[in-house]
Amino acid sequence: MADVPPEPNDRTSVTPGRGSTTSTPRWVWVFGVIAIVLVLLFVIQHLAGGGLGGHTP
């Protein structure tokens, strides 16, 4: 069966060759950036010698 070309007035979110035009919600980006920053701070703290054992007597 042959592909039927889309109607000129058809408003879909997928354009040929471009994929989906919907983007990731802003809250997902913010959560991801915060998570990456926290992981980096944790790694830097441990590499600098200030690990979790600092509170032992």
Stockholm file with secondary structure:
# STOCKHOLM 1.0

chainA/1-57         MADVPPEPNDRTSVTPGRGSTTSTPRWVWVFGVIAIVLVLLFVIQHLAGGGLGGHTP
#=GR chainA/1-57 SS CCCCCCCTTCCCSEETTTEECCCCCHHHHHHHHHHHHHHHHHHHHHHTTCCGGGGCC
#=GC SS_cons        CCCCCCCTTCCCSEETTTEECCCCCHHHHHHHHHHHHHHHHHHHHHHTTCCGGGGCC
//
